[in-house]
């Protein structure tokens, strides 16, 4: 049914009972490989989303940390002013 001829004149008959299972195995293998590759890309996509979430959380943490540092500086200034006032007040 499937007659394959090569350049050197060698001819080979490929039986459907051999060709069909081989093509099915190759197709199944290709589909399996495609599913594995797709799974890898899905996993990478999920990791990228998680990375973006972590970046946003880190940014929020940095903003809060800057506010805390500013509040500590303000507190130290106020404590310094209170100490000055306490020294300048007569008892």
C-alpha positions as CSV (number, residue, x, y, z in Angstrom):
1,X,0.0,0.0,0.0
2,X,2.7,2.5,0.9
3,X,5.6,2.0,-1.5
4,X,8.8,4.0,-0.7
5,X,11.6,4.3,-3.3
6,X,15.0,5.6,-2.5
7,X,17.5,7.3,-4.8
8,X,19.7,4.2,-5.2
9,X,16.8,2.2,-6.6
10,X,16.0,0.3,-3.4
11,X,12.3,-0.1,-2.9
12,X,10.5,-0.9,0.3
13,X,6.9,-1.8,0.9
14,X,5.6,-0.4,4.2
15,X,2.6,-2.3,5.4
16,X,-0.3,-0.4,7.0
17,X,-0.1,-2.8,10.0
18,X,3.4,-1.3,10.6
19,X,2.9,2.3,9.4
20,X,-0.4,3.1,11.3
21,X,0.9,2.0,14.8
22,X,4.2,3.8,14.2
23,X,2.5,7.0,13.2
24,X,0.2,6.8,16.2
25,X,3.1,6.3,18.5
26,X,4.9,9.3,17.0
27,X,1.7,11.4,17.3
28,X,1.1,10.4,20.9
29,X,4.8,11.2,21.7
30,X,4.5,14.6,20.0
31,X,1.3,15.4,21.9
32,X,2.9,14.2,25.2
33,X,5.9,16.4,24.6
34,X,3.7,19.4,23.8
35,X,1.8,18.9,27.0
36,X,5.1,18.8,29.0
37,X,6.3,22.0,27.4
38,X,3.0,23.7,28.0
39,X,3.1,22.6,31.6
40,X,6.5,24.1,32.0
41,X,5.3,27.4,30.5
42,X,2.3,27.4,32.8
43,X,4.5,26.8,35.8
44,X,6.8,29.7,34.7
45,X,3.8,31.9,34.2
46,X,2.5,31.1,37.7
47,X,6.0,31.8,39.1
48,X,6.0,35.2,37.3
49,X,2.6,36.1,38.8
50,X,3.9,35.1,42.3
51,X,7.0,37.2,41.7
52,X,4.9,40.3,40.7
53,X,2.8,39.8,43.9
54,X,6.0,39.6,46.0
55,X,7.3,42.8,44.3
56,X,4.2,44.7,45.2
57,X,4.3,43.4,48.8
58,X,8.0,44.4,49.0
59,X,7.2,47.8,47.7
60,X,4.4,48.2,50.3
61,X,6.8,47.0,53.0
62,X,9.4,49.6,51.9
63,X,6.8,52.4,52.0
64,X,5.7,51.4,55.5
65,X,9.3,51.0,56.6
66,X,10.1,54.6,55.4
67,X,7.1,55.9,57.3
68,X,8.2,54.1,60.5
69,X,11.8,55.5,60.1
70,X,10.3,59.0,59.6
71,X,8.1,58.6,62.7
72,X,11.1,57.5,64.8
73,X,13.0,60.6,63.6
74,X,10.1,62.8,64.5
75,X,9.9,61.1,67.9
76,X,13.6,61.7,68.6
77,X,13.2,65.4,67.6
78,X,10.2,65.8,69.9
79,X,12.1,64.0,72.8
80,X,15.0,66.4,72.2
81,X,12.6,69.4,72.3
82,X,11.0,68.1,75.5
83,X,14.4,67.6,77.1
84,X,15.4,71.2,76.1
85,X,12.2,72.6,77.6
86,X,12.6,70.6,80.7
87,X,16.1,72.1,81.2
88,X,15.0,75.6,80.5
89,X,12.0,75.6,82.8
90,X,12.9,76.9,86.3
91,X,11.9,74.7,89.2
